[in-house]
Amino acid sequence: MNHPFYFLRHGETQWNKDKICQGQMDSQLNDTGRAQAEKAALALKNEPIERIICSPLSRTRNTAEAVAKFHDLEIQFDDDLMEVNLGDHQGEPIGDWARDFWVGNYDPPNGETFQQFCDRVWAAMQRAIALGPNTLIVAHGGLWLAAHQFVGVEPPMLKSANALPLQITQKEGIWQHRVLGR
């Protein structure tokens, strides 16, 4: 599976802006997020995208729809591409616990562990990539962070900005990414 693919994090939500823990709650794109999705769609307009695999949450679905209109593609959904389930913290302001969670040192009450999340989303990303070259995965920032547990990323980038379109090429366990349209 050393073929190219694309990754796109959803556009901004009000919860992103207000630093509220979204997790698997279904927050909507705000005006900025809708504009970001449109800008990302234009950046991807002439790319040879063959399929779009997406988290079912509306913030990713709406971002994927902006891209799909230029490619005449049906969006396929995979529940395992959803953001981490942060249990009781979902809907709360992001606290100091978040830093500990993202390095595997904190398990949120009634949520999933960092390792459970990483294993789930890595399997989903691998399924999507295995469908063939030029797959676009539209998902959440946490997935990009989880991928770092399994592959090297060049140049280093721990967090993907909202609606930042990336083209990924793979070589010997390294994902090399190129930002499109910026």
MDAnalysis code that builds the backbone (N, CA, C; Angstrom):
import MDAnalysis as mda
import numpy as np

u = mda.Universe.empty(546, n_residues=182, atom_resindex=np.repeat(np.arange(182), 3), trajectory=True)
u.add_TopologyAttr("name", ["N", "CA", "C"] * 182)
u.add_TopologyAttr("resid", np.arange(1, 183))
u.add_TopologyAttr("resname", ["MET", "ASN", "HIS", "PRO", "PHE", "TYR", "PHE", "LEU", "ARG", "HIS", "GLY", "GLU", "THR", "GLN", "TRP", "ASN", "LYS", "ASP", "LYS", "ILE", "CYS", "GLN", "GLY", "GLN", "MET", "ASP", "SER", "GLN", "LEU", "ASN", "ASP", "THR", "GLY", "ARG", "ALA", "GLN", "ALA", "GLU", "LYS", "ALA", "ALA", "LEU", "ALA", "LEU", "LYS", "ASN", "GLU", "PRO", "ILE", "GLU", "ARG", "ILE", "ILE", "CYS", "SER", "PRO", "LEU", "SER", "ARG", "THR", "ARG", "ASN", "THR", "ALA", "GLU", "ALA", "VAL", "ALA", "LYS", "PHE", "HIS", "ASP", "LEU", "GLU", "ILE", "GLN", "PHE", "ASP", "ASP", "ASP", "LEU", "MET", "GLU", "VAL", "ASN", "LEU", "GLY", "ASP", "HIS", "GLN", "GLY", "GLU", "PRO", "ILE", "GLY", "ASP", "TRP", "ALA", "ARG", "ASP", "PHE", "TRP", "VAL", "GLY", "ASN", "TYR", "ASP", "PRO", "PRO", "ASN", "GLY", "GLU", "THR", "PHE", "GLN", "GLN", "PHE", "CYS", "ASP", "ARG", "VAL", "TRP", "ALA", "ALA", "MET", "GLN", "ARG", "ALA", "ILE", "ALA", "LEU", "GLY", "PRO", "ASN", "THR", "LEU", "ILE", "VAL", "ALA", "HIS", "GLY", "GLY", "LEU", "TRP", "LEU", "ALA", "ALA", "HIS", "GLN", "PHE", "VAL", "GLY", "VAL", "GLU", "PRO", "PRO", "MET", "LEU", "LYS", "SER", "ALA", "ASN", "ALA", "LEU", "PRO", "LEU", "GLN", "ILE", "THR", "GLN", "LYS", "GLU", "GLY", "ILE", "TRP", "GLN", "HIS", "ARG", "VAL", "LEU", "GLY", "ARG"])
u.atoms.positions = np.array([
    [0.824, -1.192, 0.000],
    [0.000, 0.000, 0.000],
    [0.868, 1.255, 0.000],
    [1.838, 1.283, -0.838],
    [2.717, 2.443, -0.903],
    [2.278, 3.439, -1.958],
    [0.982, 3.593, -2.119],
    [0.474, 4.550, -3.094],
    [0.021, 5.839, -2.392],
    [-0.115, 6.900, -3.157],
    [-0.501, 8.184, -2.558],
    [-1.966, 8.203, -2.114],
    [-2.232, 9.028, -1.113],
    [-3.594, 9.280, -0.670],
    [-3.648, 10.706, -0.127],
    [-4.847, 11.123, 0.264],
    [-5.057, 12.472, 0.762],
    [-5.694, 12.405, 2.148],
    [-5.381, 13.415, 2.972],
    [-5.988, 13.532, 4.298],
    [-6.493, 14.958, 4.458],
    [-7.710, 15.079, 4.983],
    [-8.299, 16.392, 5.212],
    [-9.040, 16.373, 6.547],
    [-8.600, 17.221, 7.452],
    [-9.330, 17.410, 8.703],
    [-10.523, 18.329, 8.418],
    [-11.589, 18.143, 9.157],
    [-12.786, 18.967, 8.992],
    [-12.495, 20.451, 9.240],
    [-13.387, 21.300, 8.742],
    [-13.301, 22.734, 8.990],
    [-13.623, 23.056, 10.444],
    [-13.405, 24.300, 10.791],
    [-13.591, 24.748, 12.172],
    [-15.054, 24.674, 12.610],
    [-15.247, 24.300, 13.869],
    [-16.550, 24.363, 14.528],
    [-16.470, 25.433, 15.612],
    [-17.619, 25.833, 16.113],
    [-17.607, 26.799, 17.216],
    [-16.913, 26.188, 18.435],
    [-17.073, 24.871, 18.604],
    [-16.421, 24.203, 19.730],
    [-14.901, 24.225, 19.579],
    [-14.389, 24.090, 18.347],
    [-12.943, 24.262, 18.149],
    [-12.528, 25.647, 18.622],
    [-13.256, 26.645, 18.154],
    [-12.921, 28.033, 18.460],
    [-12.971, 28.302, 19.963],
    [-13.972, 27.715, 20.641],
    [-14.160, 27.940, 22.075],
    [-13.379, 26.960, 22.949],
    [-12.605, 26.081, 22.316],
    [-11.793, 25.082, 23.032],
    [-12.648, 24.180, 23.925],
    [-13.746, 23.708, 23.314],
    [-14.633, 22.742, 23.969],
    [-14.311, 21.365, 23.410],
    [-14.278, 20.376, 24.272],
    [-13.978, 19.001, 23.872],
    [-15.141, 18.440, 23.053],
    [-14.906, 18.181, 21.766],
    [-15.955, 17.644, 20.898],
    [-16.024, 16.132, 20.975],
    [-14.878, 15.480, 20.820],
    [-14.878, 14.030, 20.779],
    [-15.854, 13.533, 19.731],
    [-16.751, 12.653, 20.127],
    [-17.708, 12.085, 19.193],
    [-19.049, 12.815, 19.200],
    [-19.124, 13.952, 19.868],
    [-20.348, 14.754, 19.809],
    [-20.401, 15.422, 18.440],
    [-21.609, 15.662, 17.963],
    [-21.794, 16.085, 16.579],
    [-21.921, 17.593, 16.452],
    [-20.834, 18.299, 16.666],
    [-20.831, 19.756, 16.510],
    [-20.756, 20.106, 15.027],
    [-21.300, 21.248, 14.684],
    [-21.428, 21.684, 13.290],
    [-20.290, 22.630, 12.897],
    [-20.022, 22.713, 11.601],
    [-19.093, 23.720, 11.105],
    [-19.673, 25.102, 11.370],
    [-18.814, 26.049, 11.736],
    [-19.249, 27.439, 11.840],
    [-18.988, 28.113, 10.482],
    [-19.229, 29.411, 10.386],
    [-19.021, 30.114, 9.115],
    [-17.576, 30.002, 8.645],
    [-16.642, 30.137, 9.570],
    [-15.226, 29.988, 9.216],
    [-14.957, 28.586, 8.696],
    [-15.521, 27.578, 9.358],
    [-15.325, 26.188, 8.947],
    [-15.895, 25.895, 7.570],
    [-17.052, 26.474, 7.265],
    [-17.632, 26.284, 5.926],
    [-16.740, 26.938, 4.869],
    [-16.215, 28.118, 5.166],
    [-15.304, 28.793, 4.227],
    [-14.010, 27.987, 4.068],
    [-13.499, 27.421, 5.165],
    [-12.297, 26.583, 5.098],
    [-12.542, 25.350, 4.237],
    [-13.716, 24.733, 4.394],
    [-14.054, 23.541, 3.607],
    [-14.098, 23.885, 2.118],
    [-14.672, 25.023, 1.783],
    [-14.734, 25.449, 0.379],
    [-13.336, 25.716, -0.170],
    [-12.491, 26.344, 0.622],
    [-11.113, 26.622, 0.188],
    [-10.341, 25.312, -0.022],
    [-10.516, 24.359, 0.892],
    [-9.863, 23.056, 0.750],
    [-10.378, 22.336, -0.494],
    [-11.685, 22.429, -0.735],
    [-12.267, 21.792, -1.919],
    [-11.657, 22.357, -3.195],
    [-11.453, 23.663, -3.238],
    [-10.820, 24.277, -4.417],
    [-9.375, 23.806, -4.569],
    [-8.668, 23.656, -3.451],
    [-7.285, 23.168, -3.500],
    [-7.223, 21.726, -4.001],
    [-8.268, 20.949, -3.750],
    [-8.307, 19.540, -4.158],
    [-9.030, 19.329, -5.493],
    [-9.577, 20.387, -6.053],
    [-10.425, 20.302, -7.249],
    [-9.763, 19.551, -8.402],
    [-8.505, 19.810, -8.654],
    [-7.824, 19.202, -9.799],
    [-6.963, 17.997, -9.434],
    [-7.077, 17.536, -8.196],
    [-6.347, 16.337, -7.774],
    [-7.108, 15.089, -8.246],
    [-6.404, 13.996, -8.507],
    [-7.059, 12.790, -9.042],
    [-7.724, 11.930, -7.952],
    [-8.579, 12.531, -7.168],
    [-9.241, 11.808, -6.082],
    [-10.210, 10.786, -6.673],
    [-10.070, 9.536, -6.236],
    [-10.888, 8.451, -6.773],
    [-12.007, 8.016, -5.838],
    [-11.852, 8.306, -4.545],
    [-12.890, 7.934, -3.572],
    [-12.713, 8.807, -2.335],
    [-13.811, 8.989, -1.612],
    [-13.777, 9.767, -0.371],
    [-14.325, 8.891, 0.740],
    [-13.502, 8.674, 1.761],
    [-13.891, 7.900, 2.936],
    [-13.918, 8.878, 4.101],
    [-14.986, 8.860, 4.880],
    [-15.235, 9.946, 5.816],
    [-15.799, 9.433, 7.141],
    [-15.449, 10.112, 8.207],
    [-16.133, 9.944, 9.487],
    [-17.590, 10.358, 9.288],
    [-18.536, 9.712, 9.987],
    [-19.941, 10.064, 9.793],
    [-20.396, 11.337, 10.516],
    [-19.552, 11.942, 11.341],
    [-19.961, 13.143, 12.056],
    [-20.165, 14.299, 11.068],
    [-21.128, 15.161, 11.352],
    [-21.519, 16.186, 10.372],
    [-20.384, 17.138, 10.026],
    [-19.489, 17.440, 10.956],
    [-18.407, 18.371, 10.636],
    [-17.482, 17.798, 9.565],
    [-17.289, 16.487, 9.557],
    [-16.483, 15.864, 8.504],
    [-17.328, 15.651, 7.248],
    [-18.561, 15.228, 7.433],
    [-19.442, 15.004, 6.281],
    [-19.591, 16.286, 5.459],
    [-19.842, 17.415, 6.127],
    [-20.007, 18.681, 5.407],
    [-18.716, 19.112, 4.712],
    [-17.583, 18.854, 5.334],
    [-16.293, 19.155, 4.702],
    [-16.094, 18.272, 3.476],
    [-16.406, 16.987, 3.599],
    [-16.271, 16.054, 2.469],
    [-17.216, 16.417, 1.327],
    [-18.418, 16.871, 1.649],
    [-19.381, 17.249, 0.610],
    [-18.862, 18.400, -0.242],
    [-18.132, 19.317, 0.373],
    [-17.557, 20.441, -0.382],
    [-16.580, 19.932, -1.441],
    [-15.809, 18.888, -1.099],
    [-14.845, 18.311, -2.045],
    [-15.566, 17.447, -3.076],
    [-16.509, 16.649, -2.630],
    [-17.181, 15.675, -3.499],
    [-17.868, 16.335, -4.688],
    [-18.372, 17.538, -4.506],
    [-19.096, 18.193, -5.604],
    [-18.203, 18.442, -6.821],
    [-16.889, 18.562, -6.607],
    [-15.964, 18.770, -7.729],
    [-15.519, 17.458, -8.373],
    [-15.785, 16.351, -7.713],
    [-15.284, 15.060, -8.204],
    [-16.396, 14.081, -8.580],
    [-17.629, 14.486, -8.409],
    [-18.766, 13.622, -8.733],
    [-18.609, 12.237, -8.080],
    [-18.324, 12.266, -6.768],
    [-18.111, 11.024, -6.026],
    [-19.123, 10.891, -4.897],
    [-19.534, 9.663, -4.630],
    [-20.332, 9.354, -3.444],
    [-19.370, 9.269, -2.263],
    [-19.785, 9.795, -1.151],
    [-18.973, 9.714, 0.057],
    [-19.283, 8.407, 0.762],
    [-18.232, 7.681, 1.129],
    [-18.382, 6.457, 1.910],
    [-18.038, 6.786, 3.360],
    [-18.788, 6.211, 4.281],
    [-18.589, 6.518, 5.704],
    [-18.042, 5.303, 6.445],
    [-17.187, 5.562, 7.400],
    [-16.617, 4.524, 8.251],
    [-16.670, 5.044, 9.692],
    [-17.489, 4.412, 10.521],
    [-17.636, 4.829, 11.914],
    [-16.313, 4.815, 12.672],
    [-15.388, 3.953, 12.261],
    [-14.104, 3.861, 12.952],
    [-13.192, 5.052, 12.676],
    [-13.588, 5.942, 11.749],
    [-12.831, 7.169, 11.516],
    [-13.284, 8.301, 12.432],
    [-14.268, 8.028, 13.297],
    [-14.720, 9.074, 14.218],
    [-13.607, 9.458, 15.181],
    [-13.711, 10.688, 15.663],
    [-12.769, 11.198, 16.655],
    [-12.833, 10.336, 17.915],
    [-11.883, 10.517, 18.796],
    [-11.805, 9.755, 20.034],
    [-13.059, 9.982, 20.890],
    [-13.497, 8.922, 21.547],
    [-14.582, 9.032, 22.523],
    [-13.949, 9.427, 23.853],
    [-14.160, 10.676, 24.229],
    [-13.568, 11.187, 25.465],
    [-14.534, 11.137, 26.633],
    [-15.564, 10.302, 26.495],
    [-16.457, 10.000, 27.602],
    [-17.037, 11.224, 28.273],
    [-16.897, 11.289, 29.591],
    [-17.503, 12.347, 30.403],
    [-16.956, 13.747, 30.086],
    [-15.813, 13.821, 29.401],
    [-15.226, 15.126, 29.082],
    [-15.836, 15.778, 27.843],
    [-16.570, 15.017, 27.047],
    [-17.159, 15.570, 25.830],
    [-18.159, 16.658, 26.194],
    [-18.055, 17.803, 25.537],
    [-18.923, 18.934, 25.816],
    [-18.390, 19.867, 26.889],
    [-17.248, 19.519, 27.488],
    [-16.622, 20.359, 28.513],
    [-15.458, 21.146, 27.906],
    [-15.044, 22.230, 28.562],
    [-13.817, 22.894, 28.122],
    [-12.645, 21.919, 28.180],
    [-11.715, 22.059, 27.247],
    [-10.537, 21.193, 27.234],
    [-9.684, 21.546, 28.444],
    [-9.378, 20.537, 29.242],
    [-8.626, 20.762, 30.475],
    [-7.212, 20.225, 30.397],
    [-6.513, 20.334, 31.527],
    [-5.138, 19.844, 31.605],
    [-5.035, 18.350, 31.345],
    [-6.108, 17.617, 31.599],
    [-6.125, 16.173, 31.374],
    [-5.843, 15.836, 29.905],
    [-6.196, 16.735, 28.974],
    [-6.072, 16.438, 27.538],
    [-4.623, 16.150, 27.146],
    [-3.705, 16.941, 27.658],
    [-2.278, 16.724, 27.363],
    [-1.873, 15.316, 27.772],
    [-2.308, 14.894, 28.963],
    [-1.974, 13.553, 29.444],
    [-2.630, 12.476, 28.590],
    [-3.875, 12.715, 28.139],
    [-4.554, 11.725, 27.301],
    [-3.757, 11.471, 26.027],
    [-3.328, 12.541, 25.346],
    [-2.691, 12.401, 24.032],
    [-1.303, 11.770, 24.088],
    [-0.782, 11.549, 25.266],
    [0.474, 10.797, 25.388],
    [0.253, 9.454, 26.092],
    [-1.020, 9.087, 26.275],
    [-1.344, 7.778, 26.833],
    [-1.273, 7.680, 28.342],
    [-1.297, 8.817, 29.058],
    [-1.175, 8.799, 30.517],
    [-2.472, 9.093, 31.255],
    [-3.602, 9.101, 30.547],
    [-4.881, 9.384, 31.189],
    [-5.993, 8.698, 30.403],
    [-6.872, 8.017, 31.122],
    [-8.029, 7.366, 30.509],
    [-9.282, 8.115, 30.929],
    [-10.006, 8.718, 29.998],
    [-11.185, 9.500, 30.369],
    [-12.313, 8.601, 30.881],
    [-13.004, 9.018, 31.944],
    [-14.119, 8.216, 32.453],
    [-15.165, 7.997, 31.364],
    [-15.571, 6.746, 31.182],
    [-16.589, 6.337, 30.206],
    [-16.185, 6.609, 28.764],
    [-14.886, 6.740, 28.506],
    [-14.382, 6.950, 27.153],
    [-13.454, 5.820, 26.756],
    [-12.717, 6.038, 25.687],
    [-11.757, 5.020, 25.259],
    [-10.341, 5.467, 25.610],
    [-9.455, 4.506, 25.777],
    [-8.067, 4.832, 26.071],
    [-7.394, 5.339, 24.799],
    [-6.272, 5.999, 24.975],
    [-5.518, 6.469, 23.821],
    [-5.147, 5.301, 22.921],
    [-4.722, 4.186, 23.505],
    [-4.323, 3.032, 22.686],
    [-5.513, 2.433, 21.953],
    [-6.676, 2.344, 22.604],
    [-7.878, 1.854, 21.915],
    [-8.211, 2.748, 20.727],
    [-8.154, 4.057, 20.943],
    [-8.409, 5.007, 19.875],
    [-7.413, 4.816, 18.732],
    [-6.121, 4.772, 19.053],
    [-5.104, 4.613, 18.017],
    [-5.318, 3.347, 17.204],
    [-5.573, 2.236, 17.868],
    [-5.775, 0.966, 17.168],
    [-7.004, 1.030, 16.259],
    [-8.095, 1.627, 16.752],
    [-9.333, 1.720, 15.965],
    [-9.128, 2.552, 14.719],
    [-8.575, 3.753, 14.875],
    [-8.468, 4.643, 13.722],
    [-7.360, 4.202, 12.763],
    [-6.304, 3.592, 13.281],
    [-5.257, 3.098, 12.386],
    [-5.817, 2.006, 11.480],
    [-6.599, 1.101, 12.047],
    [-7.227, 0.049, 11.224],
    [-8.144, 0.668, 10.167],
    [-8.893, 1.692, 10.541],
    [-9.795, 2.352, 9.589],
    [-9.012, 3.059, 8.485],
    [-7.937, 3.752, 8.848],
    [-7.129, 4.423, 7.836],
    [-6.503, 3.413, 6.883],
    [-6.030, 2.295, 7.416],
    [-5.425, 1.267, 6.571],
    [-6.462, 0.657, 5.610],
    [-7.693, 0.445, 6.098],
    [-8.770, -0.051, 5.209],
    [-9.034, 0.938, 4.079],
    [-9.094, 2.220, 4.426],
    [-9.370, 3.249, 3.418],
    [-8.246, 3.317, 2.387],
    [-7.021, 3.316, 2.848],
    [-5.870, 3.405, 1.943],
    [-5.797, 2.171, 1.047],
    [-6.165, 1.013, 1.585],
    [-6.106, -0.238, 0.830],
    [-7.081, -0.270, -0.347],
    [-8.054, 0.614, -0.356],
    [-9.010, 0.649, -1.465],
    [-8.365, 1.080, -2.776],
    [-7.199, 1.671, -2.703],
    [-6.485, 2.057, -3.911],
    [-5.896, 3.443, -3.785],
    [-5.101, 3.824, -4.783],
    [-4.459, 5.134, -4.738],
    [-5.484, 6.263, -4.835],
    [-5.067, 7.413, -4.353],
    [-5.845, 8.649, -4.466],
    [-7.154, 8.633, -3.692],
    [-7.148, 7.935, -2.573],
    [-8.265, 7.971, -1.633],
    [-8.131, 9.226, -0.785],
    [-9.230, 9.904, -0.563],
    [-9.267, 11.049, 0.357],
    [-9.931, 10.595, 1.646],
    [-9.223, 10.723, 2.757],
    [-9.773, 10.454, 4.082],
    [-10.125, 11.801, 4.700],
    [-11.406, 11.987, 5.032],
    [-11.856, 13.216, 5.689],
    [-12.232, 12.837, 7.112],
    [-11.514, 13.393, 8.061],
    [-11.700, 12.949, 9.438],
    [-11.340, 14.065, 10.415],
    [-10.693, 13.696, 11.496],
    [-10.471, 14.568, 12.647],
    [-8.984, 14.684, 12.951],
    [-8.613, 15.743, 13.669],
    [-7.226, 15.974, 14.014],
    [-6.605, 14.857, 14.835],
    [-7.399, 14.222, 15.666],
    [-6.880, 13.135, 16.485],
    [-6.348, 11.969, 15.671],
    [-6.914, 11.740, 14.484],
    [-6.441, 10.643, 13.642],
    [-5.024, 10.885, 13.161],
    [-4.745, 12.129, 12.827],
    [-3.390, 12.468, 12.387],
    [-2.402, 12.202, 13.513],
    [-2.795, 12.566, 14.733],
    [-1.951, 12.318, 15.893],
    [-1.779, 10.820, 16.138],
    [-2.841, 10.046, 15.994],
    [-2.774, 8.594, 16.183],
    [-1.848, 7.947, 15.160],
    [-1.851, 8.436, 13.932],
    [-0.995, 7.857, 12.890],
    [0.472, 7.914, 13.285],
    [0.837, 8.934, 14.051],
    [2.227, 9.065, 14.495],
    [2.673, 7.885, 15.363],
    [1.733, 7.131, 15.899],
    [2.088, 5.964, 16.707],
    [2.544, 4.798, 15.837],
    [2.259, 4.879, 14.524],
    [2.503, 3.749, 13.631],
    [3.478, 4.050, 12.498],
    [3.604, 5.324, 12.112],
    [4.488, 5.701, 11.007],
    [5.237, 6.978, 11.362],
    [6.340, 7.176, 10.679],
    [7.020, 8.460, 10.757],
    [6.328, 9.441, 9.828],
    [6.392, 10.706, 10.129],
    [5.773, 11.740, 9.302],
    [6.835, 12.786, 8.975],
    [6.998, 13.064, 7.688],
    [7.982, 14.049, 7.222],
    [7.304, 15.053, 6.312],
    [7.511, 16.336, 6.466],
    [8.166, 16.938, 7.615],
    [7.300, 16.775, 8.856],
    [7.882, 16.860, 10.049],
    [7.111, 16.650, 11.274],
    [5.923, 17.620, 11.361],
    [4.789, 17.091, 11.755],
    [3.595, 17.911, 11.965],
    [2.672, 17.127, 12.880],
    [2.665, 17.464, 14.160],
    [1.846, 16.717, 15.109],
    [0.375, 17.029, 14.987],
    [0.037, 18.257, 14.651],
    [-1.375, 18.617, 14.589],
    [-1.705, 19.130, 13.201],
    [-2.782, 18.615, 12.651],
    [-3.268, 19.087, 11.361],
    [-4.250, 20.225, 11.606],
    [-4.026, 21.344, 10.957],
    [-4.936, 22.485, 11.094],
    [-6.293, 22.145, 10.477],
    [-7.323, 22.871, 10.870],
    [-8.641, 22.664, 10.295],
    [-8.596, 22.854, 8.783],
    [-9.187, 21.883, 8.078],
    [-9.356, 21.915, 6.621],
    [-8.048, 22.132, 5.866],
    [-6.980, 21.556, 6.362],
    [-5.679, 21.631, 5.699],
    [-5.546, 20.413, 4.778],
    [-5.625, 20.607, 3.446],
    [-5.555, 19.454, 2.538],
    [-4.115, 18.967, 2.382],
    [-3.924, 17.685, 2.646],
    [-2.601, 17.077, 2.566],
    [-2.585, 15.961, 1.537],
    [-1.546, 15.917, 0.729],
    [-1.283, 14.766, -0.124],
    [-0.188, 13.970, 0.568],
    [-0.425, 12.681, 0.724],
    [0.505, 11.810, 1.447],
    [1.100, 10.799, 0.473],
    [2.409, 10.698, 0.486],
    [3.074, 9.598, -0.208],
    [3.759, 8.766, 0.865],
    [3.810, 7.467, 0.622],
    [4.354, 6.541, 1.611],
    [5.617, 5.878, 1.081],
    [6.580, 5.748, 1.951],
    [7.799, 5.048, 1.570],
    [8.458, 4.508, 2.827],
    [8.581, 3.200, 2.900],
    [9.294, 2.526, 3.984],
    [8.884, 3.010, 5.369],
    [7.571, 3.041, 5.631],
    [7.078, 3.412, 6.950],
    [7.091, 4.895, 7.251],
    [7.327, 5.720, 6.248],
    [7.329, 7.172, 6.418],
    [6.213, 7.759, 5.556],
    [5.405, 8.629, 6.144],
    [4.421, 9.390, 5.389],
    [5.009, 10.767, 5.126],
    [5.234, 11.048, 3.868],
    [5.683, 12.383, 3.479],
    [4.459, 13.152, 3.019],
    [4.248, 14.325, 3.599],
    [3.047, 15.081, 3.261],
    [3.408, 16.392, 2.591],
    [2.488, 16.794, 1.726],
    [2.605, 18.065, 1.029],
    [1.286, 18.797, 1.200],
    [1.345, 20.018, 1.679],
    [0.150, 20.835, 1.842],
    [-0.265, 21.344, 0.474],
    [-1.532, 21.222, 0.156],
    [-2.054, 21.663, -1.131],
    [-2.763, 23.002, -1.007],
    [-2.596, 23.844, -2.002],
    [-3.349, 25.085, -2.076],
    [-2.939, 26.169, -1.109],
    [-1.763, 26.097, -0.539],
    [-1.367, 27.137, 0.426],
    [-0.113, 27.818, -0.024],
])
